Structures are given as C-alpha cells and as structure tokens.
Amino acid sequence: MKSFSFTIPPKESSVNSGKIDVECPSNIALVKYWGKYENQIPANSSISYTLTNCKTKTFFTFQKSTEFNVAVTLDGVQKEEFATKIKKYFSSIEQYLPFIKEYSYEIITENSFPHSSGIASSASGFGAIAKALIKMRDQLFPEKEFSQKEIETSFLARLGSGSASRSIYNGLVVWGNNDGIDGSSDEYAIPFPYQVHENFRNYHDTILLIHEGQKTVSSTVGHGLMNNHPYASLRFNQANENLKKLIPILESGDFKGFIALVESEALTLHAMMMMSSPYFILMKPNTLACIEKIWNFRKLTNSNVCFTLDAGANLHILYPKSEFEHVQSFIKNDLLKYTENGNYINDSICF
C-alpha cells in the first residue's frame, strides 16, 4: 500500500468569503464494500463504475465568521439533520483543513435521483463537498502548490462516506488495499490501473426505481452489523479475491465471467443483510420479479445484460452499448411495470 501524507495548509487566510459550484457523480459497485473499521477504513476492497447522469450538484458558499455554522438545503428544502451531519464532518477533518472552523457555510445541493433509495447519494453528496473543500483551500491559499488534489479529494470524501472516495474519478475505480492491485489504498480510491477491454468501456446502467422512499435500514447501520456477523471474515476474503478475479475478465472482455461475478456479488451483499443480527431485507418483491425476468431474457436471447444492486431495492441493469436498443425494448416492455410509477433512469459509464 502506498504511503500518503495529506498536505496541511495554514490555518489563517486573508480571504473573507467565496462561492464554489461543483458536481459529483454517483457510482455503482461491482465488487461490494460492506463492513468498515474506525475512520472509514474498509473491511474489504471494492471496485465501481462511475455514472454520468446520477449526480449531485452543490453550491457552496463560505463566509469568515466568529461562529462556525453550517446550513444545508437539499432539493429546495432546508435540512437540519444534514446540517448537523456536515458540521460534525467538518469538525472531524479540521486536522487536515485547519481553517475550516474560521468560516460559516451555506450548502445548497440537488440530486438528479431519489435520495436514500439504494443509489449512492452519500457518495455523490460527500464527493461534491470534498471537491468544494479542496477548491476552497485553493482559493484561500493561491500561492501554495498542492500536487495531489484528486487523491486528497478522495481521502476527504472517504471520511464522509466510504463509497464517496470512488466518485472522484471516472470509469472503473478501486478503493481498499488489495495485494492484487498496484497502488490500492484503504485511505483513498484510485482509477483501475490495468487494461480494460472495449467491451467494458461503453457500458450502460438503467436503474429501475422499484422503491423511491427511505430505506428501512440505513447503510451506516448495515455496515455496523458486519462487526459481529458470523460470516464477516469469509465475506471480506471473498470480496478481495473477487476483485482479483475481475482483472483478467476486464482485460479479456469476458462478458460471461463479468455477469457471473457481478450478479454473485450483488446477491452476496443482500445475503449478508439477511444473515445479520438483527436481520433485514432491503429488496422488494418486484426486485426479485425483475431479476427472474432478466435471467429468463438472457437465457432466451443470449444477451449480455446483467443486474447489480446497491444497498436498496432498486435494480441496476448493466449492459454493453452494442445491446442498447435490444435491452431498452426489454426494459420498457417487461420491466417498467414493476417500478414505482414507471420510473427509471438511463445512465452510462463515464470513462
């Protein structure tokens, strides 16, 4: 694992105020991260695709103040609970950004997708905030040279939300130390460092919004339940090995190997939830109905379509660009009836 030292800027700046606009995409993990240690250190390595349309836009205003304060507006509604969470986060990273409590903040943020429904809103949200903080640092200290901006952004994002560390980069992104991935680290994410076949460089992700409401169990709680999980150590080893197995699959363009590994990872994630104590289920009956439809469609047509799931009920349907029209027809004819109000998001992978 590479050694890393965050560049600590001075505490004081002559800049009194500023405005920053940033956006950050969400991501969908192929090998899942589930379980963590103190300071947002992952229990296993993971890899994700960075999305294009599912993203957070954040308008970040800072003003020098004798009172450290944070106000947050999400999708037009003021959110005290988020303000408290962000204020706590800012306090936790003061050692890296010593100036942070010298200002008050107004954060206006908009998601292009439903919050807390199994699409990684915390990833894009904290990714956007980390990007804004690094830009703020640059504005406060223009005379300083900061040479590791992407790594430092990923590092700060991780401290807010582990999966946010991966949203800083495009394409395929690895987070977590893995002895099969050069340069991988628990402290920040890196772009996947090996060859990726053309088959996997032009991919689509259609997200079926099967349940748009709040999840019954948050990801934070779910991660915590891995601490005393009877199968935790086996799962962590499995994930690390699956990431290694994915390297030759991505290099060779092996669709069948990709499908088998990605779907297994998704189902294993939810199996861990169902075997937690207390146990819980985030999938809905319509999630399972769509999975069976996908399996049957693949069997009948020899398509390379597959699914994955984040920590929620919504299904991510992954397929190569060459099958776009074919799979879109299948989705509209056979799957949309299982979604809430026929809602879905067409997204693609950003390389």
LUMLUM-438621 format. One line per field, with one value per residue (C-alpha): x, y, z; residue number from 1; residue in one letter. Coordinates in steps of 0.5 Angstrom, whole numbers. Layout:
BEGIN
c1 <- (X,...)
c2 <- (Y,...)
c3 <- (Z,...)
k <- (NUM,...)
r <- (a,...)
***
This chain:
BEGIN
c1 <- (0,3,4,1,1,-4,-2,-4,-5,-4,-10,-10,-12,-14,-20,-26,-31,-32,-37,-36,-40,-39,-42,-40,-43,-45,-42,-45,-40,-39,-35,-38,-36,-40,-37,-32,-27,-26,-24,-28,-23,-26,-26,-25,-23,-28,-29,-34,-37,-37,-44,-46,-53,-54,-50,-50,-50,-47,-47,-42,-41,-37,-36,-31,-35,-33,-39,-37,-44,-47,-54,-56,-61,-63,-67,-70,-72,-67,-65,-63,-61,-56,-53,-51,-48,-44,-42,-40,-36,-32,-30,-27,-23,-20,-13,-13,-16,-14,-18,-25,-28,-26,-32,-39,-42,-49,-49,-55,-55,-59,-59,-61,-64,-68,-65,-63,-66,-61,-57,-51,-53,-48,-42,-44,-46,-40,-36,-38,-37,-30,-29,-31,-27,-21,-23,-24,-17,-14,-18,-15,-8,-7,1,1,2,-2,0,-4,-11,-15,-12,-13,-20,-22,-18,-23,-29,-28,-28,-35,-37,-33,-36,-35,-28,-29,-34,-28,-25,-29,-29,-27,-25,-22,-22,-19,-12,-11,-5,-7,-8,-2,-3,-9,-10,-15,-15,-17,-19,-15,-17,-17,-10,-10,-12,-20,-23,-27,-33,-33,-31,-38,-43,-50,-53,-61,-64,-71,-74,-77,-78,-77,-78,-73,-69,-72,-64,-59,-52,-49,-53,-52,-44,-44,-48,-42,-38,-41,-43,-42,-39,-36,-29,-31,-34,-28,-24,-29,-29,-22,-21,-27,-23,-17,-21,-24,-18,-17,-24,-24,-18,-20,-27,-30,-38,-40,-35,-37,-44,-43,-38,-42,-49,-46,-43,-50,-54,-48,-49,-56,-55,-50,-56,-61,-56,-54,-57,-62,-63,-66,-69,-68,-70,-78,-82,-81,-74,-74,-79,-74,-68,-72,-74,-67,-65,-70,-69,-61,-63,-67,-63,-56,-56,-50,-55,-54,-56,-53,-56,-53,-56,-63,-69,-67,-64,-58,-59,-52,-51,-46,-47,-48,-54,-58,-64,-65,-65,-68,-74,-74,-74,-80,-84,-83,-80,-82,-89,-85,-83,-86,-90,-86,-80,-73,-66,-62,-55,-48,-41,-36,-29)
c2 <- (0,7,12,18,25,30,37,41,48,54,56,63,66,74,71,73,70,66,62,55,51,43,37,30,23,17,10,3,-2,-8,-12,-9,-6,-8,-7,-2,0,6,13,10,4,-1,-8,-10,-7,-6,-3,1,4,12,14,20,22,21,26,32,39,43,51,52,59,61,67,69,68,68,63,56,54,50,51,46,46,39,40,46,44,46,40,41,34,34,41,37,32,36,40,34,32,39,38,31,34,40,37,37,43,48,54,50,53,60,60,59,56,55,49,48,41,38,31,28,22,20,21,15,9,5,10,12,19,20,18,24,28,28,27,34,37,34,37,44,44,43,48,53,51,53,60,61,60,61,62,55,49,42,37,31,34,28,24,29,30,22,22,27,24,18,21,23,17,11,10,17,16,13,18,23,19,17,10,4,6,2,3,-1,-4,-11,-14,-15,-8,-4,3,1,4,4,12,14,11,10,9,2,1,-4,-5,-5,-9,-4,-9,-6,2,3,1,3,3,3,4,1,6,0,4,11,12,12,5,1,1,6,4,6,1,-4,-3,-3,-10,-13,-12,-19,-22,-30,-30,-23,-25,-30,-25,-20,-25,-27,-19,-19,-25,-23,-16,-20,-25,-19,-16,-22,-21,-14,-14,-20,-17,-24,-22,-29,-28,-21,-23,-29,-25,-18,-22,-26,-20,-17,-23,-24,-17,-18,-25,-21,-17,-23,-26,-20,-20,-17,-19,-15,-15,-9,-12,-12,-17,-13,-13,-21,-21,-17,-21,-27,-23,-21,-29,-31,-26,-27,-35,-34,-28,-30,-22,-20,-16,-17,-14,-11,-8,-3,-3,-2,-5,-1,-5,-3,-6,-7,-8,-6,0,-5,-8,-1,-2,-9,-8,-2,-5,-11,-6,-2,-8,-13,-9,-2,-5,-7,0,6,10,7,11,9,13,11,12,11,10,16,14)
c3 <- (0,-2,4,4,7,7,5,11,9,14,19,17,11,8,4,7,3,-3,-8,-11,-15,-16,-18,-17,-20,-16,-17,-17,-14,-18,-12,-6,0,6,13,16,21,25,21,15,13,9,11,4,-3,-8,-15,-18,-25,-24,-27,-31,-30,-23,-19,-14,-16,-10,-9,-3,0,6,10,15,22,29,30,26,23,17,14,8,3,0,-7,-4,3,9,12,20,20,14,17,24,20,16,21,25,19,18,25,24,18,22,23,15,14,20,17,17,23,22,17,17,11,6,2,-3,-6,-11,-13,-20,-17,-11,-4,1,-4,-6,-11,-7,-5,0,-5,-10,-4,0,-6,-8,-1,-1,-8,-6,0,-4,-8,-2,0,-7,-6,1,-1,-8,-7,-5,-9,-8,-12,-10,-11,-13,-8,-3,-5,-5,2,5,1,4,11,10,6,4,-3,-4,-5,-11,-14,-15,-21,-28,-31,-26,-19,-14,-6,-1,0,-5,-6,-13,-15,-15,-12,-8,-1,5,5,-2,-8,-15,-22,-24,-26,-31,-38,-40,-46,-50,-48,-42,-43,-47,-41,-40,-33,-33,-26,-24,-19,-15,-9,-8,-1,5,6,13,15,13,10,16,21,16,16,23,23,20,26,30,23,23,16,16,15,10,6,7,4,-2,-4,-4,-8,-13,-15,-17,-21,-24,-27,-33,-34,-35,-39,-44,-45,-42,-41,-38,-33,-31,-31,-26,-22,-21,-20,-15,-11,-11,-8,-3,-1,1,4,9,11,11,16,20,27,27,20,15,8,3,-3,-5,-9,-15,-14,-15,-20,-25,-23,-25,-32,-33,-32,-37,-42,-42,-43,-49,-53,-50,-48,-44,-40,-32,-26,-19,-13,-8,-1,-3,-7,-14,-19,-24,-30,-34,-41,-47,-51,-57,-54,-52,-57,-55,-48,-48,-51,-46,-40,-43,-45,-39,-33,-32,-30,-23,-22,-18,-23,-29,-26,-29,-30,-36,-35,-37,-35,-36,-38)
k <- (1,2,3,4,5,6,7,8,9,10,11,12,13,14,15,16,17,18,19,20,21,22,23,24,25,26,27,28,29,30,31,32,33,34,35,36,37,38,39,40,41,42,43,44,45,46,47,48,49,50,51,52,53,54,55,56,57,58,59,60,61,62,63,64,65,66,67,68,69,70,71,72,73,74,75,76,77,78,79,80,81,82,83,84,85,86,87,88,89,90,91,92,93,94,95,96,97,98,99,100,101,102,103,104,105,106,107,108,109,110,111,112,113,114,115,116,117,118,119,120,121,122,123,124,125,126,127,128,129,130,131,132,133,134,135,136,137,138,139,140,141,142,143,144,145,146,147,148,149,150,151,152,153,154,155,156,157,158,159,160,161,162,163,164,165,166,167,168,169,170,171,172,173,174,175,176,177,178,179,180,181,182,183,184,185,186,187,188,189,190,191,192,193,194,195,196,197,198,199,200,201,202,203,204,205,206,207,208,209,210,211,212,213,214,215,216,217,218,219,220,221,222,223,224,225,226,227,228,229,230,231,232,233,234,235,236,237,238,239,240,241,242,243,244,245,246,247,248,249,250,251,252,253,254,255,256,257,258,259,260,261,262,263,264,265,266,267,268,269,270,271,272,273,274,275,276,277,278,279,280,281,282,283,284,285,286,287,288,289,290,291,292,293,294,295,296,297,298,299,300,301,302,303,304,305,306,307,308,309,310,311,312,313,314,315,316,317,318,319,320,321,322,323,324,325,326,327,328,329,330,331,332,333,334,335,336,337,338,339,340,341,342,343,344,345,346,347,348,349,350,351)
r <- (m,k,s,f,s,f,t,i,p,p,k,e,s,s,v,n,s,g,k,i,d,v,e,c,p,s,n,i,a,l,v,k,y,w,g,k,y,e,n,q,i,p,a,n,s,s,i,s,y,t,l,t,n,c,k,t,k,t,f,f,t,f,q,k,s,t,e,f,n,v,a,v,t,l,d,g,v,q,k,e,e,f,a,t,k,i,k,k,y,f,s,s,i,e,q,y,l,p,f,i,k,e,y,s,y,e,i,i,t,e,n,s,f,p,h,s,s,g,i,a,s,s,a,s,g,f,g,a,i,a,k,a,l,i,k,m,r,d,q,l,f,p,e,k,e,f,s,q,k,e,i,e,t,s,f,l,a,r,l,g,s,g,s,a,s,r,s,i,y,n,g,l,v,v,w,g,n,n,d,g,i,d,g,s,s,d,e,y,a,i,p,f,p,y,q,v,h,e,n,f,r,n,y,h,d,t,i,l,l,i,h,e,g,q,k,t,v,s,s,t,v,g,h,g,l,m,n,n,h,p,y,a,s,l,r,f,n,q,a,n,e,n,l,k,k,l,i,p,i,l,e,s,g,d,f,k,g,f,i,a,l,v,e,s,e,a,l,t,l,h,a,m,m,m,m,s,s,p,y,f,i,l,m,k,p,n,t,l,a,c,i,e,k,i,w,n,f,r,k,l,t,n,s,n,v,c,f,t,l,d,a,g,a,n,l,h,i,l,y,p,k,s,e,f,e,h,v,q,s,f,i,k,n,d,l,l,k,y,t,e,n,g,n,y,i,n,d,s,i,c,f)
***
